[in-house]
Amino acid sequence: MIKETTITDNNPLGLDGFEFLEFSAPEKGVLEAKFEAMGFTRVARHRSKDVQLWRQGEINLIANYEPRSPAAYFAAEHGPSICAMAFRVANAGKAYATVVERGAEPVDIPTGPMELKLPAIRGIGHSLIYLIDRHSENGPDLYDIDFLFEDGIERHPPGAGFKTIDHLTHNVHEGRIAHWENFYRRIFGFREFRQFDVTGEYSGLNTKVMAAPDGKIRIPLNEEGKGDSKGQIAEFLREYNGEGIQHIAFDSDNLYASLDSLKQKGTEFASPPPDIYYDQLETRLPGHGEPVAELKARGILVDGTTEGGNPRLLMQIFSKLTFGPVFFEFIQRKGDEGFGEGNITALFKSIEADYKLREGEGTGQPA
């Protein structure tokens, strides 16, 4: 059953989370192997185009290889990447008219016979943002109309236990956070949810988290903090050929079990923090209640607060770079709605150490 989204004064578009993410690549094979390693199953193929639907829980990933399509042109410029995202809305036609009136750039997507025409606007790095309504409880949705489902495959396989897209990040050029903050405020009614800065030995990171009125669509905007051409954001922008989506976070109700499943499937994770991180965890979060040995064995980071004897935690871990400069985050929220600000410094420094190692092993240029 598809739950009807609601239009309110605070949420006039009826935004209700991410509907799907669309990926593209210059050639087949790169995306599929990575999706499988993260627990996704190909459940359907498009009726007339070279497009696949992959699922895990309520997470929809589209792999688009259709020639001479917006996805193909995007992949030619950026390599394997996220070329589009879709926001779920109460009424796609009305939402599209509203965002265009607010100044969004409309995009005309070519469609074939008997195929749904999905309204879209221009987003980060020339990507697309689709507006999708799935409020009918009895009628067919866009996947039933445009896709043929595989026989004998569960429509919503549990995979590794990840259920929804918690957030995704945008890496932007220095000084451009204000532009994208204004874009999401003006077009969709987002608000600032959090703001924090991280300073490392070689570079810095400034982040502003924007959240949609429904609270389900959250987008941290990242820019280089020191203007250092060797910083991790600058490296992303060079390798990606511009601004874009750097990482996506999937959430689980049991991160321990989910990570065990991912490891078995072949997902590779970023280097774990040093042992002292776990030695100091009880001091930083007294009474957190998590099994430290299990955290350490998997490299899970923990952030949040335990003030008042009531732990509110965020557990998180990051993959290695998965394709190009894009990677994934796997999380479990136990009452904390932050983004691991207390852990970002450790992550930031580990990425810098990896960058420095690769630079030293190579020719002085990023690997």
VENJO-V55521 format. One record per residue. RES is the residue in one letter. SS is DSSP state (hx for helix, st for strand, lp for the rest). PSI is psi in whole degrees, -180 to 180 (NA if undefined). Layout:
res->[RES & RES]
ss->[SS & SS]
psi->[PSI & PSI]
This chain:
res->[M & I & K & E & T & T & I & T & D & N & N & P & L & G & L & D & G & F & E & F & L & E & F & S & A & P & E & K & G & V & L & E & A & K & F & E & A & M & G & F & T & R & V & A & R & H & R & S & K & D & V & Q & L & W & R & Q & G & E & I & N & L & I & A & N & Y & E & P & R & S & P & A & A & Y & F & A & A & E & H & G & P & S & I & C & A & M & A & F & R & V & A & N & A & G & K & A & Y & A & T & V & V & E & R & G & A & E & P & V & D & I & P & T & G & P & M & E & L & K & L & P & A & I & R & G & I & G & H & S & L & I & Y & L & I & D & R & H & S & E & N & G & P & D & L & Y & D & I & D & F & L & F & E & D & G & I & E & R & H & P & P & G & A & G & F & K & T & I & D & H & L & T & H & N & V & H & E & G & R & I & A & H & W & E & N & F & Y & R & R & I & F & G & F & R & E & F & R & Q & F & D & V & T & G & E & Y & S & G & L & N & T & K & V & M & A & A & P & D & G & K & I & R & I & P & L & N & E & E & G & K & G & D & S & K & G & Q & I & A & E & F & L & R & E & Y & N & G & E & G & I & Q & H & I & A & F & D & S & D & N & L & Y & A & S & L & D & S & L & K & Q & K & G & T & E & F & A & S & P & P & P & D & I & Y & Y & D & Q & L & E & T & R & L & P & G & H & G & E & P & V & A & E & L & K & A & R & G & I & L & V & D & G & T & T & E & G & G & N & P & R & L & L & M & Q & I & F & S & K & L & T & F & G & P & V & F & F & E & F & I & Q & R & K & G & D & E & G & F & G & E & G & N & I & T & A & L & F & K & S & I & E & A & D & Y & K & L & R & E & G & E & G & T & G & Q & P & A]
ss->[lp & lp & lp & lp & lp & lp & lp & lp & lp & lp & lp & lp & lp & lp & lp & lp & lp & st & st & st & st & st & st & st & lp & lp & lp & lp & lp & hx & hx & hx & hx & hx & hx & hx & hx & lp & lp & lp & st & st & st & st & st & st & lp & lp & lp & lp & st & st & st & st & st & st & lp & lp & st & st & st & st & st & st & lp & lp & lp & lp & lp & hx & hx & hx & hx & hx & hx & hx & hx & hx & lp & lp & st & st & st & st & st & st & st & st & lp & lp & lp & hx & hx & hx & hx & hx & hx & hx & hx & hx & hx & lp & lp & lp & lp & st & st & lp & lp & lp & lp & lp & lp & lp & lp & lp & lp & lp & lp & st & st & st & lp & hx & hx & hx & lp & st & st & st & st & st & lp & lp & lp & lp & lp & lp & lp & lp & lp & hx & hx & hx & hx & hx & st & st & st & lp & lp & lp & lp & lp & lp & lp & lp & lp & lp & lp & lp & st & st & st & st & st & st & st & st & st & st & lp & lp & lp & lp & lp & hx & hx & hx & hx & hx & hx & hx & hx & hx & hx & hx & hx & lp & lp & st & st & st & st & st & st & st & st & st & lp & lp & lp & lp & st & st & st & st & st & st & st & st & lp & lp & lp & lp & lp & lp & st & st & st & st & st & st & st & lp & lp & lp & lp & lp & lp & lp & hx & hx & hx & hx & hx & hx & hx & hx & hx & lp & lp & lp & st & st & st & st & st & st & st & st & st & lp & lp & hx & hx & hx & hx & hx & hx & hx & hx & hx & hx & hx & lp & lp & lp & st & lp & lp & lp & lp & lp & hx & hx & hx & hx & hx & lp & hx & hx & hx & hx & lp & lp & lp & lp & lp & lp & lp & hx & hx & hx & hx & hx & hx & hx & lp & lp & st & st & st & st & st & lp & hx & hx & hx & lp & lp & st & st & st & st & st & st & st & st & lp & lp & lp & st & lp & lp & st & st & st & st & st & st & st & st & st & st & lp & lp & lp & lp & lp & hx & hx & hx & hx & hx & hx & hx & hx & hx & hx & hx & hx & hx & hx & hx & hx & hx & hx & hx & hx & hx & lp & lp & lp & lp & lp & lp]
psi->[133 & 119 & 135 & 133 & 161 & 134 & 128 & 172 & -35 & -15 & 69 & -21 & -10 & 38 & 140 & 53 & 179 & 132 & -47 & 165 & 138 & 128 & 153 & 159 & 152 & -25 & 157 & 157 & -34 & -50 & -45 & -46 & -39 & -39 & -45 & -40 & -22 & 8 & 9 & 152 & 137 & 114 & -17 & 160 & 148 & 147 & -32 & -8 & 163 & 71 & 138 & 149 & 121 & 143 & 156 & 118 & -126 & 13 & 125 & 124 & 131 & 129 & 114 & 115 & 15 & 124 & 150 & 34 & 166 & -35 & -42 & -42 & -37 & -44 & -34 & -31 & -38 & -8 & -166 & 126 & 175 & 110 & -12 & 157 & 156 & 132 & 135 & 131 & 168 & -41 & 110 & -42 & -46 & -40 & -41 & -46 & -38 & -47 & -34 & -41 & -32 & 0 & 7 & 150 & 115 & 148 & 127 & 112 & 122 & 139 & 156 & -180 & 140 & 29 & 139 & 141 & 112 & 122 & 139 & 152 & 168 & 137 & -153 & 133 & 31 & 16 & -178 & 151 & 115 & 151 & 116 & 130 & 135 & 46 & -7 & 127 & -20 & -30 & 171 & 149 & -177 & -32 & -38 & -32 & -45 & -15 & 154 & 119 & 145 & 139 & 137 & 6 & 130 & 137 & -32 & 72 & 143 & -23 & -129 & 9 & 9 & 136 & -40 & 168 & 115 & -44 & 167 & 152 & 155 & 128 & 126 & 160 & 153 & 132 & 2 & 1 & -41 & -38 & -48 & -28 & -47 & -38 & -51 & -32 & -52 & -43 & -41 & -7 & 24 & 164 & 161 & 128 & -38 & 158 & 134 & 157 & 147 & 134 & 122 & -175 & -35 & -20 & 179 & 170 & 126 & 133 & 136 & 123 & 124 & 138 & 139 & 163 & -28 & -14 & -4 & -25 & 111 & 130 & 102 & 131 & 123 & 137 & 159 & 138 & -26 & -2 & 19 & 125 & -9 & 5 & 165 & -34 & -44 & -39 & -43 & -49 & -36 & -49 & -34 & -13 & 45 & -173 & 152 & -172 & 120 & -47 & 160 & 137 & 126 & 142 & 148 & 156 & -11 & 86 & -34 & -52 & -38 & -43 & -37 & -40 & -43 & -41 & -42 & -32 & -12 & 7 & 135 & 138 & 158 & 160 & 135 & 159 & 162 & 161 & -32 & -25 & -45 & -29 & -32 & -1 & -42 & -32 & -41 & -39 & 72 & 132 & 27 & -30 & 2 & 146 & 107 & -40 & -38 & -38 & -49 & -40 & -28 & -10 & 26 & 134 & 148 & 133 & 171 & -145 & 152 & 20 & 139 & 13 & 17 & 89 & 131 & 109 & 154 & 123 & 135 & 154 & 152 & 146 & 168 & 170 & 128 & -48 & 132 & -138 & 15 & 138 & -180 & 155 & 142 & 127 & 163 & 127 & 125 & 60 & -13 & 132 & 17 & -168 & 28 & 35 & -37 & -18 & -15 & -36 & -44 & -44 & -45 & -45 & -34 & -37 & -41 & -41 & -40 & -42 & -45 & -41 & -47 & -37 & -40 & -32 & -20 & -134 & 13 & 0 & 157 & 144 & NA]
